[in-house]
Amino acid sequence: MFDLILVLLAILLFTKIAWVFEPVVTFLGVVAPPFLLAGILFYLTVPIINWMEAKLNFKRGLAILLLFIVLIGLLAWGIFKFVPAVQQQATSIIQSWPTLWKQFTDWLTELNSKQNLISQKDLNHIGQEIMSAFSGKQSSILSGTVSQIQNVIGIVGNVVVTISTAPIILFFMLKDGDQFVPNLLPIFPTKARASIGDMLTEMNTKVGSYVQGQLTVALAVAIIFMIGYSVIGLKYALVLGLIAGPLNLIPYFGSALAMVPSLIMGLLTSPKMLIAVIIVFFIEWLLETQLISPLVMGSKLEMHPITIVVVLLTAGNLFGLLGVILGIPGFAVIKIIVSRFFAWYQTISGLYDDPEPDDDATPPVPTQKD
């Protein structure tokens, strides 16, 4: 009971002095994005570097140099070939948005006329409420235009800093990443170094396998959808495929979210196109579940589905989309730390040891049967 009171007092004290940590949060907001991007790229590229070093007998520095040349070539190809096509389709979506929205609302009106669950009056009332909510915010939107422009400039600056510094961080991660744990262990007590080293290795393995697996599957899903949509002639195939890839990073909900814009576009095109979109989804589902995911075994973190849903909801409310994407590996790291700490507490406390048999106890006297 006393320990619980101390914990509650510590939490209360932290809430009172939280302003002290605001500079630390600001500092992390600047430093964390390039390290996060470099870490993601590290887990994607370090298996290639290790393979080139072990199988092809390349020196690590040469392997990293060759990998950077290939990545720069792919980036240049994307900028000059892929990005313009995506930009053209995205611009077309923006320009055609009023027409697409009118087609969608007309379809909803026609569908509503064939059912009795929601009356046309109620549907119009809902539309008026939505429009009034948006119109009520027009003044605040206009008044906040300057601050929004400033935010956009700040975001662009942060993106430029992140993209320019992440490759440098990635280079040193690939070059000296295997020395991180040995160089970190000396700051811990001697008796705890072995267990902490095992914990850090387990965290690296779990997070690395998750990042590699999820991003590999997401990339494969995006490519499959872009090819499939292009084959059936769906409008904005590249944009819809690119949307489906990142959404696939969200467990359970991502695939359902990726279906919505494609199904709407197929519905607005023609019934045949809607059926074709459903067929593409079915083919992608077969390839992902029967071929890609079984080959990419790194995405398994041994979590119960209910735990994953709770983590997604909590991380999403706290940190938005970034929390939804990074909540699962973050929870895996916290789970490893808590599990190790609890195992250590079990050992030193002695509260979880099996009771020893009492040698002084009188054994039961056997009874003779007649």
C-alpha positions in Angstrom: 0.0 0.0 0.0 2.9 2.3 0.9 4.5 1.6 -2.5 1.3 2.4 -4.3 1.1 5.8 -2.5 4.7 6.6 -3.5 3.9 5.8 -7.1 0.8 8.0 -7.1 2.8 10.9 -5.5 5.5 10.5 -8.1 2.9 10.7 -10.9 1.4 13.8 -9.3 4.8 15.4 -8.9 5.6 14.7 -12.6 2.4 16.4 -13.7 3.3 19.5 -11.7 6.8 19.8 -13.2 6.1 18.6 -16.7 7.0 22.0 -18.1 10.6 21.3 -17.1 10.7 18.6 -19.8 9.3 20.8 -22.6 12.8 21.7 -24.0 13.6 18.0 -24.0 10.5 17.3 -26.0 11.3 20.1 -28.4 14.8 18.7 -28.8 13.5 15.2 -29.5 11.0 16.6 -32.0 13.9 17.9 -34.1 16.4 15.0 -33.6 14.1 12.0 -33.5 12.7 12.1 -37.1 16.0 11.7 -39.0 17.1 9.0 -36.5 13.7 7.3 -36.9 13.9 7.4 -40.7 17.5 6.2 -40.6 16.5 3.3 -38.2 13.8 2.2 -40.6 16.2 2.2 -43.5 18.8 0.5 -41.4 16.5 -2.5 -40.7 15.6 -2.7 -44.4 19.2 -2.5 -45.7 21.3 -4.2 -43.0 20.4 -7.8 -44.2 21.6 -6.9 -47.7 24.9 -5.5 -46.3 25.4 -8.6 -44.1 24.7 -10.9 -47.1 27.2 -9.0 -49.3 29.8 -9.2 -46.6 29.3 -12.9 -45.8 28.5 -14.4 -49.2 30.3 -12.1 -51.6 33.3 -11.4 -49.4 32.8 -7.6 -49.8 34.4 -5.3 -47.3 31.6 -3.6 -45.3 32.5 -0.1 -46.4 32.5 -1.2 -50.1 29.1 -3.0 -49.6 27.6 0.2 -48.0 29.0 2.3 -50.9 27.5 0.0 -53.5 24.2 0.0 -51.7 24.1 3.8 -51.5 24.8 4.0 -55.3 21.9 1.7 -56.0 19.6 3.6 -53.7 20.6 6.9 -55.3 19.9 5.4 -58.7 16.4 4.2 -57.6 15.7 7.6 -56.1 16.7 9.4 -59.3 14.5 7.0 -61.4 11.6 7.6 -59.0 12.0 11.4 -59.3 12.2 11.5 -63.1 9.9 8.7 -64.0 7.5 7.6 -61.3 6.9 10.8 -59.4 5.6 12.8 -62.4 3.1 10.1 -63.3 1.8 10.0 -59.7 1.7 13.8 -59.6 -0.3 13.9 -62.8 -2.9 11.5 -61.4 -3.0 13.3 -58.0 -3.6 16.6 -59.8 -6.3 15.0 -61.9 -8.0 13.7 -58.7 -8.0 17.3 -57.2 -9.4 18.8 -60.4 -12.1 16.1 -60.8 -13.0 16.0 -57.1 -16.2 18.1 -57.4 -17.5 15.9 -60.2 -16.6 12.7 -58.4 -18.2 14.0 -55.2 -21.4 14.8 -57.1 -21.5 11.4 -58.7 -21.0 9.8 -55.3 -23.8 11.8 -53.6 -26.1 11.1 -56.5 -25.5 7.4 -56.1 -26.2 7.7 -52.3 -29.4 9.6 -53.1 -30.5 6.9 -55.6 -29.6 4.2 -53.1 -31.5 5.9 -50.3 -34.6 6.2 -52.5 -34.7 2.3 -52.6 -34.7 1.7 -48.9 -36.8 2.8 -45.9 -34.3 2.8 -43.1 -33.4 6.5 -43.5 -35.8 8.9 -45.0 -34.8 11.5 -47.5 -35.7 14.2 -45.0 -33.3 12.8 -42.4 -30.6 12.4 -45.0 -31.0 16.0 -46.0 -30.9 17.0 -42.4 -27.6 15.1 -41.9 -26.2 16.8 -45.0 -27.2 20.3 -43.7 -25.7 19.6 -40.3 -22.4 18.6 -41.9 -22.4 21.7 -44.2 -23.2 24.0 -41.3 -20.4 22.4 -39.2 -18.0 23.2 -42.0 -19.4 26.7 -42.7 -19.1 27.5 -39.0 -15.4 26.8 -39.1 -14.8 29.0 -42.1 -14.0 32.1 -40.1 -11.5 30.2 -37.9 -9.9 28.6 -40.9 -9.5 32.0 -42.5 -8.1 33.6 -39.4 -5.7 30.7 -39.0 -4.4 30.9 -42.5 -1.2 32.7 -41.6 -0.4 30.3 -38.8 -1.1 27.4 -41.1 1.3 28.7 -43.7 3.9 29.0 -41.0 3.3 25.5 -39.9 3.6 24.3 -43.5 6.9 26.1 -43.8 8.1 24.5 -40.6 7.0 21.1 -41.7 8.8 21.5 -45.1 12.0 22.6 -43.2 11.8 19.6 -40.9 11.3 17.3 -43.9 14.3 18.7 -45.7 16.5 18.4 -42.6 15.3 14.8 -42.0 15.9 13.7 -45.6 19.3 15.4 -45.8 20.6 14.0 -42.4 19.1 10.5 -42.4 21.5 9.1 -45.0 24.5 10.3 -42.9 23.1 8.6 -39.8 22.2 5.5 -41.9 25.8 5.2 -43.1 27.3 5.2 -39.6 24.5 2.8 -38.4 25.4 0.3 -41.1 29.1 0.8 -40.5 29.2 0.6 -36.7 25.8 -0.7 -35.8 27.2 -4.0 -34.5 29.3 -2.1 -32.0 26.4 -0.3 -30.4 25.6 -2.8 -27.7 29.2 -3.6 -26.7 29.9 0.2 -26.4 26.7 0.8 -24.4 27.1 -2.1 -21.9 30.1 -0.6 -19.9 27.8 2.1 -18.4 25.7 -0.6 -16.6 26.7 -2.5 -13.5 28.9 -5.5 -14.2 26.5 -8.1 -12.9 23.7 -6.7 -15.0 25.6 -6.5 -18.3 24.8 -10.0 -19.5 21.0 -9.7 -19.0 20.9 -6.2 -20.4 22.9 -7.3 -23.4 20.4 -10.1 -24.0 17.5 -7.7 -23.6 19.0 -5.2 -26.1 19.6 -8.1 -28.6 16.1 -9.3 -28.2 14.7 -5.8 -28.7 16.8 -5.4 -31.8 15.7 -8.7 -33.2 12.0 -8.2 -32.5 11.8 -4.6 -33.9 14.0 -5.4 -36.8 12.0 -8.4 -37.9 8.7 -6.4 -37.5 10.0 -3.5 -39.5 11.5 -5.7 -42.3 8.4 -7.8 -42.5 5.8 -5.0 -42.4 7.6 -2.8 -44.9 8.3 -5.6 -47.3 4.7 -6.7 -47.3 3.5 -3.1 -47.7 5.8 -2.5 -50.6 4.6 -5.8 -52.2 1.0 -4.8 -51.7 1.5 -1.4 -53.3 3.1 -2.9 -56.3 0.4 -5.6 -56.7 -2.4 -3.0 -56.5 -0.7 -0.6 -58.9 -0.2 -3.4 -61.4 -3.7 -4.8 -60.9 -5.4 -1.5 -61.2 -3.4 -0.6 -64.3 -4.3 -3.9 -65.9 -8.1 -3.5 -65.4 -7.9 0.2 -66.4 -9.0 1.8 -63.1 -8.5 5.5 -63.0 -5.8 6.8 -60.7 -4.2 3.3 -60.4 -0.8 4.6 -59.2 -2.3 6.9 -56.5 -4.7 4.2 -55.2 -1.9 1.6 -55.1 0.4 4.0 -53.2 -2.4 4.7 -50.7 -2.9 0.9 -50.2 0.8 0.3 -49.4 1.2 2.5 -46.3 -2.3 1.7 -45.0 -1.3 -2.0 -45.0 1.1 -1.0 -42.2 -1.9 -0.7 -39.9 -2.7 -4.3 -38.7 -6.3 -5.5 -39.3 -7.7 -2.1 -40.2 -5.3 -1.1 -43.0 -6.6 -3.5 -45.7 -10.2 -2.4 -45.0 -9.3 1.3 -45.3 -7.4 0.7 -48.5 -10.5 -0.9 -50.0 -12.7 2.2 -49.6 -11.3 4.6 -52.2 -10.8 1.9 -54.8 -14.3 0.5 -54.4 -15.8 4.0 -54.7 -13.8 4.7 -57.8 -14.8 1.4 -59.3 -18.4 2.0 -58.4 -18.4 5.5 -60.0 -16.9 4.0 -63.2 -19.2 1.1 -63.9 -20.5 -2.1 -62.4 -18.0 -4.1 -64.4 -15.1 -2.0 -63.0 -16.4 -2.6 -59.5 -16.4 -6.3 -60.0 -12.9 -6.0 -61.5 -11.7 -4.1 -58.4 -13.1 -6.8 -56.2 -11.3 -9.5 -58.2 -8.0 -7.5 -57.8 -8.5 -7.4 -54.1 -9.2 -11.1 -54.0 -6.0 -11.9 -56.0 -4.0 -9.5 -53.8 -5.4 -11.2 -50.7 -4.4 -14.6 -51.9 -0.9 -13.5 -52.8 -0.4 -11.7 -49.5 -1.8 -14.4 -47.2 -0.6 -17.5 -49.0 2.7 -16.4 -50.5 4.2 -13.1 -49.2 3.4 -13.2 -45.5 4.5 -16.8 -45.0 7.8 -16.0 -46.7 8.3 -12.8 -44.6 8.3 -14.3 -41.1 9.6 -11.2 -39.4 6.2 -9.5 -38.9 5.2 -11.9 -36.1 5.5 -10.4 -32.6 3.6 -13.1 -30.7 0.8 -10.7 -29.6 -2.8 -11.6 -29.1 -5.2 -9.9 -31.6 -7.1 -8.1 -28.7 -3.8 -6.7 -27.5 -3.0 -5.4 -30.9 -6.4 -3.7 -31.2 -6.0 -2.1 -27.8 -2.5 -0.9 -28.6 -3.7 0.6 -31.9 -6.6 2.4 -30.3 -4.5 3.8 -27.5 -1.5 4.8 -29.6 -3.8 6.3 -32.2 -5.5 8.5 -29.7 -2.2 9.6 -28.1 0.0 10.1 -31.2 -2.2 10.0 -34.2 -1.2 8.1 -37.4 2.4 7.8 -36.3 1.2 6.1 -33.1 -0.9 3.7 -35.1 2.1 2.7 -37.3 4.7 2.6 -34.5 2.5 1.5 -31.6 3.0 -2.2 -32.2 6.9 -2.2 -32.3 6.9 0.3 -29.4 4.7 -1.9 -27.3 6.9 -4.9 -28.2 9.9 -3.0 -26.8 8.0 -2.0 -23.6 6.8 -5.6 -23.2 10.4 -7.0 -23.4 11.6 -4.4 -20.8 8.7 -5.1 -18.4 9.1 -8.9 -18.8 12.8 -8.7 -18.0 12.2 -6.5 -15.0 9.5 -8.7 -13.7 11.7 -11.8 -14.1 14.4 -10.0 -12.2 11.9 -9.0 -9.4 10.7 -12.6 -9.2 14.3 -13.7 -8.6 15.3 -11.2 -5.9 12.0 -11.0 -4.1 11.6 -14.7 -3.4 7.9 -14.3 -3.4 7.4 -16.5 -6.4 9.5 -19.5 -5.3 7.8 -22.8 -4.8 7.3 -23.7 -1.2 9.8 -26.1 0.2 8.5 -29.4 1.7 8.4 -29.4 5.5 10.8 -32.2 6.7 9.4 -32.1 10.2 5.9 -32.9 9.2 4.7 -36.3 10.4 4.0 -38.6 7.4 0.5 -40.1 7.4 0.2 -43.5 9.0 -0.9 -46.1 6.5 -4.0 -48.1 7.5 -4.2 -51.8 7.0 -7.1 -53.2 5.1 -9.0 -56.2 6.5 
